[in-house]
Amino acid sequence: MSPKLKFKLAKLLLTSLWFFGVAGPVPSQSNKVMGEVHFEGASKVERDSGVWIDGEYIGFLKELKGNKKVLLLPGEHQLEVRQSGYDTFTRKIVIEPGQVQTVQVVMHLSPGAHAPDVTAILKITVQPGRAAVFLDDQYIGHASELGGAVHSLSISPGKHRIKVELPGYRTFETEVNLLRGQKSEVKTELVKGSIEQAGPDIKQPK
C-alpha cells in the first residue's frame, strides 16, 4: 500500500470515528488490524494541548481515551502536540497491528513567548467545546478553554483572523478588529458535515 493511500485511509478512519462519536465498541476484527495510542502528560499544559496525527486535528490530549481512543492503521505516523506559547512536540510513531503504545508528552515554553503589553479582550464561545481554535493561523487552545463564563483571551489590538475546526464539522472562519481595551466575543456552533464538506464556513465581520 502506497504511503499516500495509507494516509488517506487513516484520515478517513479517524474522521469517521470522531464524526459518529464512536458510540459503540470497535469490532474485535478491527482491533486486530489497528494499533492503539495512549497519551500521557504530567501537567495541565500537556493535558489541554491539541493533538494532530498526520496533519489532522483529533482533539485535546486528556480526552483521547475511552470512546475517543486513538486507533491507527499499522505503519509510520507523524504526531504533533501544540499549545499556545510552547514549542510543538513532534514524534514519529510506528504502529504495529493490535498493539498499544504510550506516548509521554512534555511541552517546553517557547523562548520568545510573551504577552502583549497593550491588550484587548476576546472571548471565543464555540460548540462543540473540543474544537481547535486558531488565532492568525496559530493554535491557541480548544474552545472550552477560551469561552464560557470565566475564560477569555488577551490579545493585541488590531485585526485578527479566527479559525475553528473539528473533524466531522465545517471549518468556521471570521475576523475581528479590536481597539485597545475593547472586549469582544466570537460565538458560534459548528455545523456538521461530511469529509467532503469540511471546507470553511466563513462569517463576514460586521
N, C-alpha and C positions, 0 to 999 in steps of 0.2 A: 504494500500500500504506500503510495507516494506521501511525502510529508504534507503537501498541500491538501490532499484528500483527507488525511488523518486529522488535520487542523479543522477542516470543515465539519467532519463528523463529530469531533469533540465539542466544537462550538454549538452545533445543532443539539447534541445531547444535553449539554449544560443549560442552554437556554430553555429547552423543553422542560427540564426538571424543575427549574425555578418558576417558569411560567405557570405550570399546572400545580405548583405548591408541593410537589412530591407527597400527595395526600396519603398514599399507602406505601408499604414496604417495597423495595426494589426486588423483583423476582430473583430467586437463587441462581437461575441461569445467567442473569446479567452480572451478579456478584462474582461469578467465576471468571468472567471476561474483564470486568472493570477492576481498577485498583482504587483504594480509598486514601485520602489525605486528611490528616488531623493537623490542626494548627494550635500552637501554644504561645502565649505572650505573658511576660512577667508583670506588666503594669497596665493601667487603664489606657495608656497611649497605644500600646500594641493591640489591646483587645478592641479598641474602637477604630483601628486603622482599616482602610479599604483594601480588598484583595482582588487582584487581577490574575487570570490564568490565560496564557496565550493571547493577551491583549483584550480579554473580555472581563468586564467587571462582574463579580459574582456575589458580593455582599461584604459586610464588615466582619472582622476576624472572629469575634466572640459568638456570632450567630451560626457559624458554619459547622453545625453538628446536628444530630437527630434527623429530623425530616429535611434539613438543609445541608446534610453532609455532602462532601465533595467526592464524586466518583468520576474517574477519568479513564479514557482509553489507554491501554499499555503504550509505552514509548516515552520520549522526552517531551517535557512541557516547560514553558517559561513562567515562573511565578514572580509577581511583583506585589509588594505591600506598601501602601502610601499613606502618609499622614502630613497634614499641613505643618510646615516648619521643621520637618525631619527629612533626612536623606531617604530615598527609596530603597527598600530592602528587596534585593533581587536574588533569585536562585533558579538554577536549572534542576528540575526533579525528574527522575526516571521512574515511571510507573510500571510495576510488574502485575500480571493478571492475578486477581484475588488477594493481593497483598495490601496491608495497611502500613503507611509510614507517617511519622510525626515530624513536622517542621517547627523548630523553635525560632520564633520571630523576635528580633531585637532591633528597635528603632533608635537611631542616633540623631541628635539635634543637628540641623544644617548650620555650618559656621556663620553664614551671612543672614540667618533668620532674625528679623526684628519687627516689632510692632510699629506702625506708622505714628509719627509724632502728632499729627493732626488727623482726627478721625471723624467718620460718620458711622451711624449705627444701622446695620441691616439685619433684619430677621427673615429667615427663609423657612417657611412652613409648607411642607410637602407631604403628601401621602402617595405611596407607602413611605414610611419613615426610614426604610433601609436603602432608599435610593442614594446614589452617589451624586454629590454636588460639586461643581467646578466653578471657580471664580477666575475669569480671564485665562481659561484653559488649565488652571492649576487645581488639583483635587484639594478640597478644604474639609471634607468630612461627609458622613452620611446625614441624611436630612433630619433625623431625630436629635442630632447634636446641635442643630442650628435654628430650631424654631420652638414653638410652644410658648408656655407662659414665662419661662425663665431663661431661655437661650437666645443669644444674639451674637452678631459678629461685628467687630470694629474694623473698618476698612478706611483707606484714604479717600478723600473727596474726589469727585470726578465721575467719568463714565466707566462702567464695568459691565462685562458680559457674564451672565449666569447660565449655566447649563446643568440639567438634571437628567440622569439616565439610570435605567434599571432593565435587565433582561426581561423580555416579555411585555415591555411598555414602550410607547413612543417617547423619544427624547424631547424634553422641554427646553426651550431656549428663550431668553429675553435679555434686555439691557436695562440698567438703572443709571441715572445721572444724579449723584448726590452732592449736596452742598455741605460745607463744614458744619458739624454739629447736627446735621439732619438725621432724623430717624425714619426708616422706610421698611416696608415688608414686601417680600415676594411670596405669594401664596398660590398654590396650585395642587391639583390632584392629577397624577399621571393617568393617561388614557391607555388602556390595554391594547395590544396589537400583536400581530404575528411577527415572525422573524423578518419577513419581507417588508413589514410596515414599521420597522424600527427606526425610521428616519426622524428628523426633528419635527416637533410640533412647536412652531415659532410664534411667540406672542410679541407683537409690536409694542414698544413702550408708549405710554400715554403722554 
